[in-house]
Amino acid sequence: MTENSPKNRDDLFRFLDGLGISHSTKDHAPVFTVAESVSLRDEIPGGHTKNLFVKDKKDNFFLLTVEENATVDLKTVHTLIGAASKVSFGKPEKLLEYLGVIPGSVTAFGAINDTGRNVTFILDAELMEHDIVNCHPLSNDATTSIASSDLLRFMEATGHTPLVLKVTA
């Protein structure tokens, strides 16, 4: 692995273990949308996530991690997250460059790859009320469960201070 290669799930798990963060992972068929992942709900308790990788007109990037069924108003969310303008979806090339993932695998765990701190991470307050939060471990063929408080610890250990805000309707 070169210095610029994105970290993978094994790297993520070693990082979590190094922090003493308990986590469990369930492998499954790749899922690309929230609708495709609904069948896993009975097997994996906790809050399940939906992630929106967005940018403003000044190329400030944000990852909004919300509960899977929540609604985010993209016309007004910029007023809540500190964006310079209304937001639009970020390009897949920037997603790969900054978070080391491709569309369909977007996850808050991508913070481990954002060594340049190019992305502001927003965790929805309602999602963070769950004891357990479920995220892809940098690929969409598994789901990793982690305590919501440990997700905050993980983010801080990557050099990010996530904003916990109510960004959903």
N, CA, C and O of each residue as an XYZ file, in Angstrom:
676
protein
N       0.855     -1.191      0.000
C       0.000      0.000      0.000
C       0.888      1.237      0.000
O       1.785      1.360      0.834
N       0.644      2.139     -0.920
C       1.432      3.365     -0.961
C       0.851      4.374      0.020
O      -0.256      4.202      0.529
N       1.607      5.414      0.271
C       1.179      6.448      1.215
C      -0.147      7.078      0.789
O      -0.945      7.490      1.631
N      -0.377      7.148     -0.536
C      -1.576      7.817     -1.036
C      -2.748      6.869     -1.270
O      -3.834      7.312     -1.643
N      -2.540      5.576     -1.058
C      -3.638      4.624     -1.239
C      -4.651      4.799     -0.122
O      -4.280      4.975      1.039
N      -5.945      4.749     -0.476
C      -6.946      4.835      0.590
C      -6.860      3.630      1.514
O      -6.518      2.524      1.094
N      -7.171      3.863      2.752
C      -7.221      2.773      3.717
C      -8.431      1.900      3.413
O      -9.445      2.379      2.906
N      -8.311      0.610      3.731
C      -9.399     -0.324      3.499
C     -10.002     -0.764      4.830
O      -9.627     -0.254      5.886
N     -10.920     -1.695      4.777
C     -11.631     -2.081      5.998
C     -10.700     -2.683      7.043
O     -10.897     -2.469      8.239
N      -9.684     -3.437      6.607
C      -8.743     -3.997      7.583
C      -7.976     -2.881      8.293
O      -7.748     -2.950      9.500
N      -7.581     -1.859      7.541
C      -6.916     -0.697      8.146
C      -7.849     -0.019      9.145
O      -7.432      0.370     10.236
N      -9.117      0.117      8.756
C     -10.121      0.736      9.627
C     -10.254     -0.057     10.926
O     -10.257      0.524     12.011
N     -10.363     -1.378     10.820
C     -10.544     -2.204     12.011
C      -9.317     -2.132     12.920
O      -9.460     -2.094     14.142
N      -8.120     -2.113     12.344
C      -6.906     -1.968     13.155
C      -6.912     -0.620     13.881
O      -6.519     -0.530     15.044
N      -7.361      0.425     13.181
C      -7.430      1.760     13.775
C      -8.407      1.761     14.953
O      -8.088      2.260     16.032
N      -9.594      1.202     14.737
C     -10.596      1.122     15.808
C     -10.069      0.306     16.982
O     -10.233      0.697     18.137
N      -9.439     -0.824     16.689
C      -8.877     -1.665     17.747
C      -7.820     -0.900     18.531
O      -7.751     -1.003     19.756
N      -6.996     -0.134     17.821
C      -5.953      0.658     18.468
C      -6.515      1.704     19.413
O      -5.866      2.094     20.384
N      -7.724      2.151     19.123
C      -8.401      3.130     19.987
C      -9.187      2.445     21.105
O      -9.747      3.114     21.974
N      -9.227      1.115     21.081
C     -10.010      0.383     22.067
C     -11.507      0.499     21.825
O     -12.304      0.387     22.757
N     -11.887      0.723     20.570
C     -13.293      0.879     20.217
C     -13.865     -0.462     19.786
O     -13.373     -1.088     18.847
N     -14.909     -0.895     20.482
C     -15.597     -2.133     20.157
C     -16.400     -1.952     18.875
O     -17.060     -0.930     18.686
N     -16.341     -2.942     18.001
C     -17.091     -2.888     16.743
C     -17.400     -4.301     16.301
O     -16.671     -5.236     16.632
N     -18.476     -4.457     15.554
C     -18.789     -5.759     14.961
C     -19.232     -5.515     13.529
O     -19.836     -4.490     13.213
N     -18.924     -6.470     12.677
C     -19.199     -6.310     11.255
C     -19.919     -7.528     10.718
O     -19.566     -8.668     11.023
N     -20.939     -7.265      9.910
C     -21.679     -8.332      9.236
C     -21.450     -8.174      7.736
O     -21.765     -7.136      7.154
N     -20.900     -9.209      7.126
C     -20.729     -9.215      5.670
C     -22.068     -9.543      5.021
O     -22.865    -10.307      5.565
N     -22.306     -8.956      3.852
C     -23.548     -9.196      3.110
C     -23.305     -8.871      1.646
O     -22.238     -8.379      1.278
N     -24.291     -9.145      0.822
C     -24.189     -8.789     -0.592
C     -24.064     -7.269     -0.694
O     -24.620     -6.552      0.138
N     -23.344     -6.769     -1.697
C     -23.221     -5.317     -1.851
C     -24.595     -4.641     -1.946
O     -25.495     -5.128     -2.631
N     -24.736     -3.516     -1.249
C     -25.957     -2.716     -1.320
C     -25.561     -1.300     -1.730
O     -24.591     -0.740     -1.220
N     -26.319     -0.738     -2.650
C     -25.991      0.580     -3.190
C     -26.937      1.668     -2.728
O     -26.632      2.856     -2.836
N     -28.089      1.258     -2.213
C     -29.086      2.234     -1.778
C     -29.680      1.804     -0.441
O     -29.550      0.653     -0.026
N     -30.332      2.752      0.218
C     -31.021      2.435      1.463
C     -32.079      1.370      1.209
O     -32.239      0.457      2.019
N     -32.806      1.473      0.096
C     -33.866      0.505     -0.207
C     -33.315     -0.912     -0.295
O     -33.958     -1.859      0.157
N     -32.127     -1.061     -0.875
C     -31.537     -2.390     -1.007
C     -31.088     -2.961      0.340
O     -30.983     -4.177      0.500
N     -30.828     -2.092      1.291
C     -30.289     -2.560      2.567
C     -31.356     -2.852      3.614
O     -31.029     -3.320      4.705
N     -32.618     -2.589      3.310
C     -33.693     -2.753      4.291
C     -33.789     -4.188      4.812
O     -34.151     -4.403      5.969
N     -33.474     -5.154      3.980
C     -33.592     -6.558      4.398
C     -32.636     -6.904      5.544
O     -32.818     -7.928      6.203
N     -31.639     -6.082      5.789
C     -30.666     -6.365      6.840
C     -31.111     -5.878      8.221
O     -30.473     -6.203      9.222
N     -32.189     -5.108      8.284
C     -32.578     -4.472      9.539
C     -32.818     -5.448     10.670
O     -32.434     -5.176     11.808
N     -33.447     -6.587     10.384
C     -33.734     -7.545     11.448
C     -32.459     -8.173     11.994
O     -32.419     -8.601     13.147
N     -31.421     -8.229     11.170
C     -30.169     -8.874     11.571
C     -29.207     -7.920     12.267
O     -28.338     -8.356     13.023
N     -29.354     -6.630     12.019
C     -28.397     -5.648     12.536
C     -29.160     -4.545     13.269
O     -29.734     -3.665     12.627
N     -29.175     -4.577     14.608
C     -29.893     -3.542     15.363
C     -29.148     -2.209     15.354
O     -27.958     -2.148     15.045
N     -29.871     -1.147     15.697
C     -29.266      0.178     15.811
C     -29.720      1.109     14.706
O     -30.572      0.758     13.889
N     -29.144      2.295     14.689
C     -29.459      3.296     13.673
C     -28.678      3.017     12.407
O     -27.461      2.835     12.446
N     -29.369      2.984     11.297
C     -28.736      2.744      9.999
C     -28.618      4.067      9.261
O     -29.488      4.932      9.366
N     -27.534      4.214      8.515
C     -27.185      5.526      7.981
C     -27.441      5.681      6.495
O     -27.451      4.726      5.718
N     -27.649      6.945      6.148
C     -27.663      7.409      4.765
C     -26.654      8.549      4.754
O     -26.613      9.357      5.682
N     -25.842      8.613      3.706
C     -24.770      9.605      3.639
C     -24.889     10.445      2.386
O     -25.081      9.918      1.290
N     -24.775     11.749      2.548
C     -24.846     12.681      1.426
C     -23.538     13.457      1.366
O     -23.207     14.198      2.291
N     -22.798     13.286      0.277
C     -21.536     13.979      0.058
C     -21.850     15.201     -0.797
O     -22.172     15.079     -1.979
N     -21.752     16.382     -0.186
C     -22.163     17.611     -0.869
C     -21.059     18.664     -0.795
O     -20.119     18.562     -0.006
N     -21.213     19.686     -1.653
C     -20.255     20.790     -1.693
C     -20.991     22.095     -1.927
O     -22.110     22.117     -2.440
N     -20.334     23.189     -1.536
C     -20.900     24.500     -1.827
C     -20.141     25.121     -2.995
O     -19.244     24.495     -3.561
N     -20.504     26.365     -3.360
C     -19.897     26.995     -4.536
C     -18.420     27.332     -4.329
O     -17.705     27.584     -5.299
N     -17.957     27.341     -3.088
C     -16.543     27.614     -2.811
C     -15.734     26.322     -2.669
O     -14.608     26.330     -2.171
N     -16.323     25.227     -3.113
C     -15.693     23.910     -3.027
C     -15.349     23.498     -1.599
O     -14.318     22.873     -1.351
N     -16.220     23.855     -0.672
C     -16.162     23.308      0.687
C     -17.004     22.038      0.658
O     -18.151     22.057      0.213
N     -16.434     20.939      1.131
C     -17.114     19.653      1.070
C     -17.627     19.248      2.446
O     -17.012     19.539      3.471
N     -18.775     18.568      2.440
C     -19.448     18.135      3.659
C     -19.944     16.708      3.466
O     -20.362     16.331      2.372
N     -19.895     15.925      4.527
C     -20.553     14.627      4.519
C     -21.637     14.677      5.572
O     -21.362     14.829      6.762
N     -22.878     14.546      5.119
C     -24.019     14.519      6.020
C     -24.362     13.051      6.272
O     -24.709     12.323      5.342
N     -24.267     12.624      7.515
C     -24.622     11.258      7.879
C     -25.883     11.349      8.725
O     -25.887     11.918      9.816
N     -26.955     10.771      8.187
C     -28.272     10.870      8.817
C     -28.882      9.473      8.916
O     -28.374      8.525      8.317
N     -29.974      9.348      9.674
C     -30.690      8.082      9.781
C     -31.275      7.765      8.410
O     -31.719      8.662      7.693
N     -31.272      6.482      8.050
C     -31.594      6.064      6.681
C     -32.928      6.568      6.133
O     -33.047      6.782      4.927
N     -33.921      6.760      6.979
C     -35.229      7.195      6.484
C     -35.454      8.692      6.624
O     -36.540      9.188      6.321
N     -34.447      9.408      7.077
C     -34.587     10.847      7.297
C     -34.585     11.595      5.967
O     -34.067     11.118      4.958
N     -35.178     12.774      6.004
C     -35.220     13.652      4.838
C     -34.347     14.863      5.097
O     -34.441     15.497      6.149
N     -33.490     15.183      4.128
C     -32.636     16.371      4.211
C     -33.076     17.323      3.110
O     -33.143     16.936      1.943
N     -33.375     18.565      3.474
C     -33.766     19.572      2.493
C     -32.499     20.214      1.931
O     -31.897     21.084      2.561
N     -32.105     19.775      0.741
C     -30.863     20.278      0.145
C     -30.945     21.754     -0.241
O     -29.920     22.384     -0.501
N     -32.151     22.305     -0.280
C     -32.289     23.732     -0.606
C     -31.985     24.626      0.588
O     -31.670     25.803      0.419
N     -32.080     24.067      1.810
C     -31.888     24.901      2.995
C     -30.808     24.408      3.946
O     -30.423     25.131      4.866
N     -30.314     23.195      3.745
C     -29.368     22.622      4.714
C     -28.096     23.467      4.834
O     -27.431     23.436      5.869
N     -27.758     24.212      3.797
C     -26.540     25.038      3.861
C     -26.586     26.038      5.008
O     -25.543     26.408      5.547
N     -27.781     26.478      5.385
C     -27.904     27.456      6.473
C     -27.594     26.821      7.828
O     -27.274     27.525      8.786
N     -27.689     25.492      7.908
C     -27.436     24.783      9.158
C     -25.984     24.336      9.302
O     -25.465     24.263     10.416
N     -25.327     24.038      8.183
C     -24.007     23.405      8.241
C     -22.848     24.372      8.016
O     -21.686     23.971      8.075
N     -23.158     25.644      7.759
C     -22.092     26.622      7.578
C     -21.528     26.674      6.174
O     -20.406     27.141      5.976
N     -22.281     26.204      5.199
C     -21.825     26.267      3.810
C     -21.929     27.698      3.294
O     -22.724     28.496      3.791
N     -21.117     28.005      2.295
C     -21.073     29.355      1.722
C     -22.232     29.616      0.768
O     -22.487     30.765      0.406
N     -22.925     28.580      0.362
C     -24.028     28.707     -0.587
C     -24.872     27.448     -0.482
O     -24.588     26.555      0.316
N     -25.918     27.394     -1.303
C     -26.662     26.142     -1.392
C     -25.691     25.055     -1.808
O     -24.664     25.329     -2.430
N     -26.023     23.818     -1.461
C     -25.120     22.715     -1.758
C     -25.622     21.871     -2.924
O     -26.814     21.835     -3.231
N     -24.679     21.202     -3.553
C     -24.983     20.218     -4.587
C     -24.132     18.985     -4.298
O     -23.213     19.031     -3.481
N     -24.440     17.906     -4.963
C     -23.683     16.680     -4.699
C     -22.254     16.807     -5.214
O     -22.004     17.349     -6.291
N     -21.332     16.295     -4.418
C     -19.933     16.289     -4.813
C     -19.683     15.238     -5.879
O     -20.397     14.238     -5.956
N     -18.683     15.464     -6.687
C     -18.342     14.547     -7.772
C     -17.679     13.269     -7.225
O     -16.971     13.313     -6.219
N     -17.918     12.137     -7.898
C     -17.318     10.871     -7.457
C     -15.791     10.933     -7.342
O     -15.207     10.274     -6.483
N     -15.148     11.722     -8.204
C     -13.686     11.834     -8.144
C     -13.239     12.441     -6.816
O     -12.240     12.001     -6.246
N     -13.955     13.435     -6.319
C     -13.614     14.060     -5.033
C     -13.950     13.113     -3.879
O     -13.238     13.078     -2.876
N     -15.013     12.362     -4.020
C     -15.391     11.369     -3.016
C     -14.254     10.357     -2.848
O     -13.873     10.025     -1.725
N     -13.726      9.878     -3.954
C     -12.624      8.923     -3.903
C     -11.350      9.586     -3.380
O     -10.639      9.012     -2.556
N     -11.067     10.794     -3.861
C      -9.861     11.498     -3.437
C      -9.867     11.797     -1.940
O      -8.862     11.580     -1.261
N     -10.984     12.290     -1.422
C     -11.030     12.732     -0.031
C     -11.387     11.620      0.954
O     -10.781     11.523      2.021
N     -12.366     10.779      0.605
C     -12.851      9.778      1.556
C     -12.421      8.352      1.210
O     -12.618      7.432      2.003
N     -11.832      8.170      0.025
C     -11.334      6.858     -0.348
C     -12.410      5.843     -0.652
O     -12.172      4.639     -0.557
N     -13.605      6.316     -1.020
C     -14.713      5.416     -1.330
C     -15.375      5.837     -2.638
O     -15.171      6.945     -3.134
N     -16.170      4.923     -3.177
C     -16.912      5.185     -4.393
C     -18.396      5.354     -4.047
O     -18.822      4.952     -2.965
N     -19.192      5.946     -4.956
C     -20.629      6.047     -4.694
C     -21.203      4.674     -4.354
O     -20.843      3.669     -4.967
N     -22.094      4.646     -3.374
C     -22.666      3.390     -2.898
C     -21.948      2.864     -1.665
O     -22.477      2.015     -0.947
N     -20.746      3.368     -1.422
C     -19.970      2.938     -0.250
C     -19.676      4.103      0.689
O     -18.832      3.984      1.577
N     -20.359      5.217      0.503
C     -20.088      6.415      1.291
C     -20.391      6.141      2.755
O     -21.406      5.527      3.086
N     -19.501      6.603      3.630
C     -19.595      6.276      5.044
C     -18.859      7.310      5.886
O     -17.892      7.925      5.435
N     -19.327      7.489      7.104
C     -18.623      8.369      8.042
C     -17.221      7.845      8.330
O     -16.334      8.617      8.693
N     -17.014      6.540      8.174
C     -15.677      5.979      8.378
C     -14.676      6.485      7.345
O     -13.470      6.294      7.507
N     -15.162      7.128      6.286
C     -14.275      7.729      5.292
C     -13.370      8.791      5.886
O     -12.383      9.185      5.265
N     -13.695      9.255      7.078
C     -12.847     10.255      7.749
C     -11.418      9.748      7.903
O     -10.482     10.547      7.950
N     -11.239      8.444      7.981
C      -9.904      7.872      8.136
C      -9.025      8.182      6.916
O      -7.799      8.221      7.024
N      -9.654      8.399      5.766
C      -8.909      8.699      4.537
C      -8.772     10.194      4.270
O      -8.018     10.590      3.381
N      -9.478     11.022      5.012
C      -9.446     12.478      4.780
C      -8.307     13.106      5.586
O      -8.537     13.903      6.495
N      -7.088     12.733      5.237
C      -5.922     13.211      5.983
C      -5.680     14.699      5.784
O      -5.036     15.343      6.613
N      -6.196     15.250      4.681
C      -6.048     16.691      4.432
C      -7.156     17.522      5.057
O      -7.189     18.743      4.899
N      -8.058     16.865      5.763
C      -9.206     17.526      6.400
C      -9.958     18.430      5.408
O     -10.223     19.603      5.669
N     -10.283     17.830      4.274
C     -11.005     18.542      3.223
C     -12.513     18.506      3.394
O     -13.237     19.243      2.725
N     -12.987     17.648      4.290
C     -14.424     17.425      4.439
C     -14.846     17.775      5.864
O     -14.168     17.430      6.831
N     -15.980     18.468      5.971
C     -16.608     18.708      7.269
C     -17.658     17.623      7.458
O     -18.526     17.431      6.606
N     -17.574     16.918      8.573
C     -18.498     15.821      8.845
C     -19.637     16.309      9.725
O     -19.421     16.905     10.780
N     -20.849     16.044      9.270
C     -22.062     16.416      9.987
C     -22.787     15.129     10.366
O     -23.164     14.342      9.498
N     -22.978     14.921     11.655
C     -23.732     13.764     12.147
C     -25.073     14.273     12.644
O     -25.132     15.127     13.528
N     -26.148     13.748     12.074
C     -27.469     14.224     12.469
C     -27.759     13.870     13.929
O     -27.519     12.746     14.370
N     -28.272     14.838     14.654
C     -28.531     14.677     16.085
C     -29.473     13.505     16.359
O     -29.287     12.784     17.338
N     -30.467     13.310     15.517
C     -31.408     12.208     15.750
C     -30.731     10.854     15.556
O     -31.018      9.912     16.294
N     -29.847     10.746     14.586
C     -29.090      9.509     14.402
C     -28.247      9.217     15.634
O     -28.161      8.072     16.078
N     -27.632     10.245     16.178
C     -26.719     10.065     17.300
C     -27.441      9.738     18.609
O     -26.790      9.448     19.613
N     -28.780      9.781     18.613
C     -29.548      9.359     19.784
C     -29.559      7.833     19.915
O     -29.831      7.305     20.993
N     -29.264      7.122     18.819
C     -29.175      5.661     18.869
C     -27.932      5.272     19.655
O     -26.901      5.937     19.562
N     -28.030      4.198     20.428
C     -26.854      3.690     21.142
C     -25.827      3.154     20.156
O     -24.623      3.332     20.341
N     -26.313      2.496     19.105
C     -25.457      1.881     18.089
C     -25.754      2.537     16.742
O     -26.910      2.752     16.378
N     -24.678      2.849     16.012
C     -24.796      3.403     14.660
C     -24.124      2.412     13.711
O     -23.064      1.866     14.018
N     -24.748      2.188     12.563
C     -24.254      1.227     11.578
C     -23.801      1.947     10.317
O     -24.544      2.737      9.736
N     -22.572      1.663      9.902
C     -21.970      2.304      8.733
C     -21.250      1.257      7.892
O     -20.831      0.222      8.411
N     -21.105      1.522      6.602
C     -20.262      0.675      5.765
C     -18.807      0.844      6.209
O     -18.377      1.958      6.507
N     -18.047     -0.256      6.254
C     -16.629     -0.165      6.610
C     -15.765      0.099      5.365
O     -14.860     -0.672      5.046
N     -16.068      1.213      4.668
C     -15.337      1.671      3.477
C     -15.668      0.864      2.224
O     -15.065      1.082      1.173
N     -16.614     -0.058      2.321
C     -17.132     -0.787      1.163
C     -18.570     -1.167      1.477
O     -18.955     -1.271      2.642
N     -19.361     -1.375      0.428
C     -20.797     -1.589      0.648
C     -21.191     -3.062      0.734
O     -22.359     -3.409      0.556
N     -20.216     -3.924      1.008
C     -20.524     -5.348      1.137
C     -20.471     -5.824      2.590
O     -20.346     -7.017      2.867
N     -20.569     -4.866      3.502
C     -20.578     -5.177      4.939
C     -21.152     -3.986      5.686
O     -21.213     -2.874      5.162
N     -21.571     -4.238      6.915
C     -22.062     -3.184      7.801
C     -21.346     -3.332      9.135
O     -21.317     -4.414      9.722
N     -20.770     -2.232      9.604
C     -20.061     -2.232     10.876
C     -20.878     -1.459     11.901
O     -21.315     -0.337     11.648
N     -21.077     -2.074     13.059
C     -21.830     -1.478     14.160
C     -20.847     -0.943     15.188
O     -19.868     -1.603     15.536
N     -21.122      0.264     15.669
C     -20.247      0.942     16.622
C     -21.124      1.808     17.526
O     -22.153      2.319     17.084
N     -20.729      1.975     18.772
C     -21.489      2.857     19.661
C     -21.425      4.284     19.120
O     -20.392      4.706     18.601
N     -22.515      5.020     19.238
C     -22.533      6.393     18.726
C     -21.451      7.242     19.395
O     -20.833      8.083     18.742
N     -21.222      7.029     20.676
C     -20.169      7.787     21.363
C     -18.790      7.425     20.815
O     -17.899      8.272     20.766
N     -18.614      6.170     20.403
C     -17.345      5.748     19.825
C     -17.160      6.281     18.413
O     -16.030      6.491     17.972
N     -18.258      6.501     17.700
C     -18.146      7.123     16.380
C     -17.553      8.526     16.524
O     -16.730      8.943     15.709
N     -17.968      9.242     17.552
C     -17.398     10.569     17.824
C     -15.909     10.453     18.165
O     -15.094     11.237     17.679
N     -15.562      9.478     18.995
C     -14.151      9.259     19.345
C     -13.321      8.941     18.109
O     -12.211      9.449     17.950
N     -13.867      8.092     17.229
C     -13.185      7.744     15.984
C     -12.915      9.000     15.160
O     -11.797      9.228     14.698
N     -13.956      9.807     14.984
C     -13.817     11.032     14.184
C     -12.716     11.926     14.745
O     -11.860     12.416     14.009
N     -12.755     12.126     16.048
C     -11.756     12.992     16.682
C     -10.355     12.416     16.521
O      -9.395     13.169     16.355
N     -10.225     11.095     16.568
C      -8.917     10.452     16.403
C      -8.380     10.605     14.986
O      -7.175     10.492     14.765
N      -9.266     10.860     14.021
C      -8.825     11.091     12.639
C      -8.496     12.566     12.398
O      -8.103     12.946     11.296
N      -8.658     13.390     13.430
C      -8.375     14.811     13.288
C      -9.571     15.653     12.904
O      -9.425     16.823     12.549
N     -10.757     15.062     12.972
C     -11.991     15.772     12.625
C     -12.823     16.037     13.874
O     -12.876     15.214     14.788
N     -13.458     17.175     13.898
C     -14.421     17.477     14.952
C     -15.785     17.522     14.284
O     -16.171     18.551     13.730
N     -16.523     16.410     14.332
C     -17.811     16.394     13.641
C     -18.800     17.335     14.313
O     -18.759     17.560     15.523
N     -19.672     17.866     13.504
C     -20.757     18.706     14.003
C     -21.975     17.806     14.192
O     -22.409     17.144     13.249
N     -22.521     17.779     15.389
C     -23.748     17.029     15.636
C     -24.883     18.048     15.611
O     -25.059     18.840     16.537
N     -25.641     18.001     14.526
C     -26.686     18.991     14.272
C     -27.955     18.301     13.799
O     -27.908     17.216     13.219
N     -29.081     18.939     14.050
C     -30.330     18.428     13.467
C     -30.433     18.997     12.061
O     -30.752     20.171     11.873
N     -30.159     18.150     11.076
C     -30.199     18.594      9.670
C     -31.325     17.925      8.896
O     -31.426     18.090      7.681
N     -32.174     17.169      9.594
C     -33.242     16.447      8.930
C     -34.594     17.074      9.238
O     -34.773     17.771     10.236
N     -35.537     16.799      8.343
C     -36.887     17.346      8.518
C     -37.674     16.511      9.497
O     -38.835     16.815      9.773
